[in-house]
Each structure stands twice: as C-alpha cells, then as structure tokens.
C-alpha cells in the first residue's frame, strides 16, 4: 500500500491532522521527495524518513529523477506500507506521482494545500475572475503569451529565474512589474514586486514562483491596441480596406529596402533593428485589415492565423505527412501541385472559359516581379529557354531591335519593354531576383553619387571632370 500525501507549501503546522497521524505512524515507512522543504525537514527531526535528494545528483535528467523516485517508493512498499510525502499538493507539479499512479501498485492520494493556493491567497486573486495560466519556468512556451494572470513556478536556480525574467521583459509593456514569491508558508517567506530585470535572482529556489498580472504586450498587446485605436482614434475609424491598400504597398517596399540594406554579418544589429521596425509596420497593416473584417463579422486575426496554419500543414506533407521531399526543388513542385489542386479554376473568366497557366498572377504586382512570375508560369508547361546562354542571345537581339527603333521609326516603348522582359528572363535563369538586383544597383549609384557630391558642388563641372569624380567614387 502506498499513500501519497502533500506537505503543503510551508511549515509542518499547516499539514492537516489526518495526514500528520499517517506521517507519525511508526508502522509505515516515510519517503520524502526532498528535505529541502520546511515541513519535510521538521518531520525528519521527529522520526526516521528516507529522502530522495541523492537521486537528483545521480540522474542526468528530471525524467530520470522521477523514474528513480518512483522505483524507490515501489521498492519500499514491498516490505511495509509506505507514505510518500511531497511538497505542496501531490496533484500539482509532482511528476513522480504520475509514474506511481501508472504502476500496478495500490496507490491512494490525500490532496493537500498546494503552492498555488498559497500564491493566490498572498496576491488576493480569484482564478475565476479572469482565468489563470500556470507555466513551468524550465519549459516556457514559445511564443510566450501573457494575456492572462500567470503563475510561473519551478524557478529553482538563479539562471532559470534570470532567463524567465528576460522572457517576460520582452513581451510586456515597459515599466511592468511582477511579484516574486519565495518560501510561502514558512518563516523564510519573501514577497516582492519589481520590474522583471530588477528582480533579486538570489531568491530563486525550490519554493519560488512569479505571479504576472500585467497588460499584455507582444502580439496580443498589438491586437488589443489596434482594436482600441479603431474605436478611439478619428483617423483609424475612417479607414477602409480600400484606403489602407496603398499603405501596405508602401510599407512592404520599405521593408524590402531594409532587407536589401541588411548586411550579411549577423552582428549588424542596427540593420536588423530597421528590419524589425519595418516588419512591425507590415504587421500593422495585417492587424488593421483583420480588425475591420472583425467589425463586419467576417473573420478576425485568429481566423487569419488558423487559415495560414492549415495551409502550411496542407502544403508541407513532407513535414506533416508521409510524403518524401529531400530537396528544395521537390518541395516547390509539391507546393505548386497542391496549390493547383486547391484552386483548379482560379482566375478563369466566366466559368465557361478554360483556365490558363497564367491565371492568378496579380495585375497589381510591380512590373518586374510580375514579368518574372508570368515567365515562371509559362516555364512550368515547357515554354522556356533551355539555357541562360540562349536567353542572353535573346537580350542581344532585343537590344538590336531597340537600337533600330531609336534611329528609325520603330516602336521604342515596345522594344524597350521587350528588352526589359528578356533581361528579367535572364535574371530568372541565373536565379537572381531582378527587383533586388536593380535595387542594389540603384543603391550603389546613390552611394557613389553622394560621394561625388561630398567633394564639392557638381554644377559647372565638365563631363570629363564628372567622370573623374565618378571613378574616384567607385574606387
């Protein structure tokens, strides 16, 4: 017979009388998970107990510790009835208890006051008010969402407490404070409030937890802020899907500009900060459109995320299913086939016309990107050059036709367009994004031109003098 009891969060005087009677019954063996608990150490002064503290030092993982504890309790139960005593309640955070319940032994559990009861009593919070989230400090979720009052436990080491504090600081508004609770129910109790990074990390221990009840930050905070702006800000109230479309285009181009400027060195934090800022502006557009759709009763940001999740799962069967795809090319082929199966008639005209391989390419895309997209669609049905060299010949041909048009009576805009189209095709064959390539070229020109200007005014210089400055700027 194994009886599992809780010692409560603190001293032995908080343990109910029926449990105390079991603990003092000399006919029973007493196994305590740890002596690093006030009630357990006080009990050890009153009678012989068997501790499991040594198992923490001889095991590599927590799961191995819990397995070893359960084996020790089971072995003791072969000789006489055993009381296994744990800090707090056997039903909260006691993983070895789960293993004992899964065994063939005759197990009885006597519930007890948990550390959660002590925390809620200390902070004066009813979990039925706004809900309650309970997290393990050794295994925080990623992303960390703190939109409910939250207890974070298992903060047994200073480095664990420091990591948790840093994670909280990243996703809560500036100036937010949390409550650290250590040693509740005993003489060494300590309760303090501070900003996460200002916590005293030396308070970490087996009986240390955090209570977090702040305005949500991060993604949830951004969603709530956007909803509030929609009701309180006159400008935000007036916006529609149509009026916001131009801002999405602008912000996307600003993000691309920041990405182009991003140095390949991962230590370029300034450039990464710019990308982070521009990503936030793009996210703002997404949230704004979702809030407007929510007001119309159509969908919300959660629906958008769920549709995306389903699409990711559906289009990556090599990750979420049993399809094999060992190369990026195979992944892309599977993606395109699945996408066609999802929308076989996408872009067809009246419903009676046969669909085209070119259907679904947005007409509002930047011209260079749209040209590349159209060429890719045509290439999938075999209408493409075999080699980049063939495309280069086509570029020369189009350049000749443009030359003839410039000095003759030909269609200059048309021939220039054909030349640009063939250059995009060449970029596609050599796997270079023409949009980014042109942006890079423009940026280099800007840098060199500004270098020329830095030497002095350009007005009045001869072409030769300008060329000399240009060569110096290039070098």
FENVENWO-V445246 format. One record per pair of residues at least 12 apart in sequence whose ideal C-beta (glycine too) atoms are under 7 Angstrom apart, sorted by the first residue. I is the first residue (numbers start at 1). GAP is how many residues later the second one is. D is the distance in Angstrom with one decimal. If there is no record, write none. Layout:
# FENVENWO-V445246
i->(I,I)
gap->(GAP,GAP)
d->(D,D)
This chain:
# FENVENWO-V445246
i->(1,1,1,2,2,2,2,2,2,2,2,3,3,3,3,4,4,4,4,4,4,4,5,5,5,5,5,5,5,6,6,6,6,6,6,6,7,7,7,7,7,7,7,8,8,8,8,8,9,9,9,9,9,9,9,9,10,10,10,10,10,11,11,11,11,11,12,12,12,14,14,15,19,19,22,23,23,23,24,24,27,27,28,28,28,28,29,29,29,29,30,30,30,30,30,31,31,31,31,31,31,31,32,32,32,33,33,33,33,33,34,34,34,34,34,35,35,36,36,37,37,38,40,50,52,52,55,55,66,66,66,67,69,70,70,70,70,73,74,74,77,88,88,88,89,89,89,89,90,90,91,91,92,92,93,115,115,115,115,116,116,118,118,119,119,119,119,119,122,122,122,123,123,125,130,130,131,132,132,132,133,133,134,135,135,136,136,137,137,137,137,137,137,138,138,140,140,143,144,144,145,146,146,146,146,146,146,147,147,149,150,151,151,152,152,152,152,153,155,155,155,155,156,156,156,157,158,158,158,160,161,161,161,162,164,165,165,165,166,168,168,169,169,171,171,172,172,173,173,173,173,175,176,176,177,177,177,178,178,178,178,179,179,179,179,180,180,180,180,180,181,181,182,182,182,182,183,184,190,222,223,223,226,226,226,227,230,239,240,241,241,244,244,244,247,248,251,251,251,251,252,254,254,255,255,255,258,258,258,259,260,260,260,260,261,262,287,290,314,315,315,315,317,318,318,346,346,347,347,357,357,357,357,358,358,361,361,361,366,368,368,368,368,369,371,371,372,372,372,375,375,375,376,385,388,388,388,391,391,391,391,392,394,395,395,395,398,398,398,398,399,401,401,402,402,402,448,448,448,451,452,452,452,455)
gap->(76,80,105,71,75,80,82,98,103,104,105,19,80,105,107,80,82,86,93,96,103,105,14,17,78,80,85,105,107,80,82,83,84,105,106,107,30,32,33,78,79,80,105,31,80,104,105,177,79,104,105,106,109,175,176,198,28,29,174,175,176,27,28,31,174,175,27,30,31,99,171,24,91,93,61,20,60,62,22,23,53,54,52,53,54,55,21,47,51,53,17,19,20,53,55,19,21,41,42,45,51,53,17,19,53,19,36,53,54,63,17,18,19,53,172,16,18,17,170,50,169,148,45,26,17,20,13,14,29,30,33,32,27,26,29,30,33,27,29,31,28,24,26,27,22,23,24,25,19,22,18,20,22,24,60,38,69,92,94,18,35,66,67,32,62,65,90,92,59,62,69,56,88,24,18,19,17,16,17,19,15,17,17,15,17,17,18,15,16,17,18,23,27,16,22,24,27,75,23,27,75,22,25,26,66,68,70,69,73,64,62,58,60,12,57,58,60,56,49,53,54,55,48,49,50,47,43,44,46,44,38,40,43,39,46,31,32,34,31,28,44,27,28,46,47,42,45,41,42,44,48,20,19,38,16,17,18,18,32,33,34,12,14,31,32,12,19,23,28,30,28,30,21,23,25,26,24,23,13,65,64,78,61,62,65,64,61,49,52,48,51,41,44,45,38,37,27,30,31,34,30,24,27,23,24,27,16,17,20,16,176,179,180,183,13,13,14,14,24,20,23,24,17,13,16,13,14,12,13,20,21,23,24,16,19,12,13,16,69,56,66,67,70,66,50,53,52,56,62,49,50,53,52,44,38,41,42,31,34,35,38,34,28,27,28,31,17,20,21,24,20,14,17,13,14,17,22,25,26,22,17,18,21,14)
d->(6.8,4.4,5.2,6.2,5.0,5.0,6.1,6.4,5.3,6.7,4.9,6.2,5.0,4.9,6.7,4.8,7.0,4.6,5.8,6.8,6.5,4.8,4.9,6.4,6.0,5.3,6.8,4.8,6.4,5.9,5.7,4.3,5.1,6.8,2.6,6.9,6.3,3.8,5.9,5.4,6.7,5.6,7.0,6.2,6.6,5.5,4.4,6.2,5.6,6.2,7.0,4.7,4.1,5.1,4.0,6.9,5.4,6.8,6.1,2.0,3.9,4.9,5.9,6.7,6.2,5.1,4.2,4.3,6.1,6.4,5.7,6.1,5.9,6.9,5.3,5.9,6.2,6.6,6.9,6.5,6.9,6.9,6.7,4.8,6.5,5.1,6.7,4.9,5.6,4.8,6.8,4.4,6.8,5.2,6.4,4.8,6.8,6.6,5.3,5.9,6.0,4.9,5.2,5.5,4.8,5.3,6.4,4.8,6.8,6.8,6.7,6.6,5.4,6.8,6.9,4.9,5.8,7.0,5.4,4.5,7.0,4.2,6.6,6.9,4.8,6.2,4.4,5.9,4.4,4.2,5.9,6.4,4.1,5.0,3.9,5.1,6.9,6.2,6.2,5.9,6.0,6.9,4.5,4.6,6.0,4.6,6.6,3.6,5.2,6.8,7.0,6.0,4.2,6.1,6.5,6.6,6.8,6.8,6.4,7.0,6.4,4.1,5.4,5.8,5.6,6.8,5.9,6.0,6.0,6.1,6.0,6.1,5.1,6.0,6.4,6.1,4.6,6.5,5.6,6.9,4.5,4.2,5.0,6.2,4.7,6.6,5.0,5.2,6.4,4.6,4.5,5.3,4.9,5.3,6.3,6.6,5.7,7.0,5.4,5.4,5.9,7.0,6.0,6.3,5.7,6.9,5.9,4.3,4.5,4.3,4.4,5.7,5.7,5.8,6.3,4.5,6.7,4.4,5.3,4.5,6.3,6.7,6.3,6.2,5.1,5.4,4.2,6.2,4.6,6.5,6.8,4.9,4.1,5.1,6.8,4.1,5.8,5.4,6.9,4.4,6.2,4.2,5.3,4.9,4.0,5.1,4.6,6.8,5.5,4.9,6.8,6.8,6.7,4.1,5.0,6.1,5.6,5.8,5.3,6.7,4.8,6.6,5.1,6.8,4.3,5.4,5.5,5.8,6.9,5.6,5.3,6.5,4.6,6.0,6.3,4.3,5.4,6.9,6.0,6.2,6.1,5.8,4.5,6.3,5.3,5.7,5.1,6.9,6.9,6.0,6.0,6.4,5.7,6.5,6.0,4.3,6.8,4.3,5.0,5.9,6.1,5.2,6.8,3.9,6.3,5.5,4.3,4.7,4.6,6.0,6.2,5.1,6.3,6.7,6.8,5.9,6.2,5.6,6.4,5.2,5.0,6.9,6.7,6.6,6.8,5.5,4.6,2.5,4.4,5.0,6.7,6.6,5.2,5.8,5.1,4.9,5.7,6.6,6.5,5.9,5.1,5.1,7.0,5.5,5.5,4.4,5.4,5.5,6.3,6.8,5.5,5.7,6.9,6.7,6.5,4.1,5.3,6.7,5.2,4.5,5.2,6.1,4.9,4.8,6.0,5.7,6.9,4.8,4.2,4.8,5.8,5.0,7.0,4.2,5.8,5.3,6.6,4.0,5.9,3.9,4.3,6.2,5.1,5.9)
